Amino acid sequence: MPKDHLNTVFKGALILSISSLVAKILSAVYRIPLQNMVGNTGFYVYQQIYPLYGIGMTFALNGFPNFISKLVAEQPDETSKSLIARRAFHILSGLSLVVFFGLQLGATWIAAHMGDVNLAPIISAVAWMFVFMPWLATGRGYYQGKFLMGPTAVSQLIEQVVRVAIIIMAAYFSVRLGWDNYRMGTWAMSSAPLAAICSSLIFTAFGLRYLLAPAPAPTHPLPSYRKLTKRFVIEGGTLCLVAAVVILLQLVDSFTVMRGLMHQGQLPEVAKALKGVYDRGQPLVQLGLVVATAFSATLLPALTDALAKRQPIEFKRQTQAMVHVSLALSMAATVGLVALMPQINRLLFGSLEGTTALRIYIISILFAALITTYTSVLQSLNEYTAMIIGIIAGLATKVLANYIFVVHYGINGASAVTVLSLAVMFAVMWLGSPEDLQQVLLESGYLIKLLALSAVMGIVVILSCHQITALVGPILANTRGMAGIITVIGVLIGVLVFVAGAVYARLFTIREWLVLPYGKRLIKAVAKGKEHHS
């Protein structure tokens, strides 16, 4: 790969990574004020339908654009690139219309199987987003296939900013004007098609030139619509499945948690509120995953470069760094959130309801981060079998066990099955991956060191929080402001303990420290300290 071209790829990957990071933070953070404004039941109404939006945006943002970019990159000239994009647009248009009419005509049936027929108008509102999916996915995929990540990054940010603004406005007017929760939910979910329209405007010139204008004569043979559709289903479908793992588990929750709670004997209004409490875990897991995967993602271009240059030793080193950093950050985030959950629950959501369920749910961060990291490596190796089997096994676990666990253990059971499902997914992927990739987790006693260090950190944070609570008294400790102070102190203590322990135990190599923020400064500080003592 020429150096100039490689630099373009790296810069494009960096732009897309930054925009994705900002979009993920926005996607996680807005749900906290939303829950505070509309309460547990209002949050339940929104979260019940959110997975349908999430799946649609995964198709439009990650899965199909990545596949289309591969199709475009395979073509030998500009005419062939534009023609393959046009065919992809036609196939996606057919698929999106099927989904759109399916959701519109089946809205009442879907809502009834979710246990709440009042959700039907919200399902109809979010369905309109699928009309714009082909335009977005094809535009993003075309430019990514030419290694131009700017249009995708800008459209991604526009989509999130517009959607979040509309959702918060809907919640505000709901409180001010006294709307019921379902009217608020319908307006909030109308943000999906409106945001899709705004982000689609980025691709107006592309669409008018390459998708809607008369097609030029082909310069090279193109795959038939039949072969292309087959590739869309198999290759594109796999990429979509990988990108939508966590959202698909949430979709299973939408169909089983509410019904399971009612079968347990809860009144409908109580069941809705409990589901809203359970859904508090989703933004927390999203934020944890942003922290756990953001820095490891910076190693992806180096991983691609090592593969392109056929450097297996360098590839293994980069893979090890990526897995170690992702696992350490996800473990630290998980243990820290579990230790601080009572204070975080009080601070962000105003009550201690569901603290146990949230503590269980938070463990999802650990396995979801590992799944994200391993799928990145397996995709770069074109190893899809273990991924597909792992995802199917995990989803089957969730589908088969969720309702039963909810009936017996309530929202604690739903949290436990989510963690179990992700654990099954990762176990299958890990066992099905090449031996070198399996050994990355087991080398140099890394896992034992990390587990011991995380346990020490968790114990120190919990004891510190108990000590502060004892000093200020239970009444003051239960206020939102004091919960915030205890949380900040707990985070600082946790970070100091973890970093000091990681240095002392030599948890990371120098390469791995350099990936982390301020890692270079820390290495210099430790080196100076050794010189001073010697």
C-alpha positions, 0 to 999 in steps of 0.5 A: 500500500503506498505511503500517501494512500496509507496516510489517507486511510489512517487520517480517515479512520481517525476522523471517523473514530472521533465522530463515532466517539462524540456520537456515542457519548451523545447517545448515552448522555441524553438519556439521563436528563430524559429519565429525570424529566419524564420519570421511570414510566416515561423512560420505559415508553421510550426505551421499549421502542429504542431498539427498533431505532437502534437496529435501523441506525446500525444498518444505516451507519455501520453494517451496510455502509461497511459492506457497500464500501467494500463493494465500491473499493473492489471496483476498478474505475469511477463508473463501476464504483457509481454503478455498484453504488446504484445497485446497492441503493436499489437493493436496500430500497427494496429491503427498507420498504419491506421493513417500513410496511412491516412496522406500519402494518404490524405496529399494533401486533408488535406492541401487543407482543411487547405487552402494551398496545399503546406503543403502536403509534410510537412504532409507526413513528420510528418506522419512517426512519427506514425510508431514508436508510438506503440513501444514508447507507449508500452515501456513507458506503460510497465515500468510505469505499473511496477512503473519504470519511468526512461525509460519513463523520459529518452526517453521523454528528448531524443525525445525533445532534438533531435527534437528541435536541428533538428528544429533549424538547419533546420531554420538556414540552411533555412536562410543561404541557402535561402530555401523557407518556405515549404522546411524549414517546411518539414525539421523541421517536419522531426524532429518528426520521427527522434526524435522518432527513437532516443527515441525508442532506449531506449526500444530496449532490451524491444522490442526484449525480449517482443514484437518480441521474440516468445511469452511464454505460458500464465499463466493466462487468458488474455482478447481477442483482441476484448475486449482489442480493445474496452477498448483501444477505450473507456478508452485509447481514453478518456485519449488521449482526455484529454491529447490533449485538447489544441492541438485539439483546435490548430488543429481546428485553422489550418483548419479555421483561414487561410481560414477565413482570406482569406474569410475576404478578406486578400491576401494569403501571408497576411493571412499566416503572420497573422496566424503566428502572431496569433501562437505567443500565443502558446509558451506563453500559454505553458510557462504559463501552465508550471508555473501554473501546475508544483507546483500543480503537486507535490501534486498528489502523496499525493492525491493518497496516501490519496485515497489509505488510504481512508482518505476523509478529507485529500483528500479534503485538498490536492485537495483544496491545488492543486486547489488553488495553480494552480488557483493562479499561473495561474491567476498571470501568465495570468494577468502579461502576459496581462499587459506586453504583448506589451513589451513581444511581442516586446522583444520575436518577434520583433514587436507589431503585434497582441498584442490585439489577444495575450492578449485575447489568454493568458487568455487560461492559466487560464482555461487550468490550471483549466482543467488540475487540475480538470481532475487530481482529477477527474481521481483519483476518476475514474469520467470520464463522466464530463470530456468527456462531457466537452471536447466534448462541448468545441471542438464543440464550437471551431468547430462551432464558430471559422470560423465565428469569424475569418471572422468577427474579424480576429485573435482576433476572433480566440483568443476569441473562444479559450478562450470561448471553454476552459471556456465551457470545465471547466464549464461543468467539474466543474458542473459535478464534486462532490459537494465537488470538486465544493466547493473548488473554493468557500470556504473562499472567496478565489476567491474574494480575488484572483480576487481583488489581481490580479486586483491590481497587473495588474493595478500596473504593467501597471502603472509602465510600462507607467511610465518607458516608459514616463521617457525613451521616446517613441523611446528608449521604442520601442527598443528590449533591453528596452522592455526586461528591462521593462519586467524584472522590471514589473515581479519583481513588479508584483511578489512583489505585488502579494506575499505581497497581498497574505500574507496580505489577507491570500490567502493561508493556511500554507499547500498551502504556503509550496507547493510554491517555498520559501514558507517555508522561507516566512512563517518563515519571516512573523512569525519573523516579527510578533514576532518583532512587538509584 
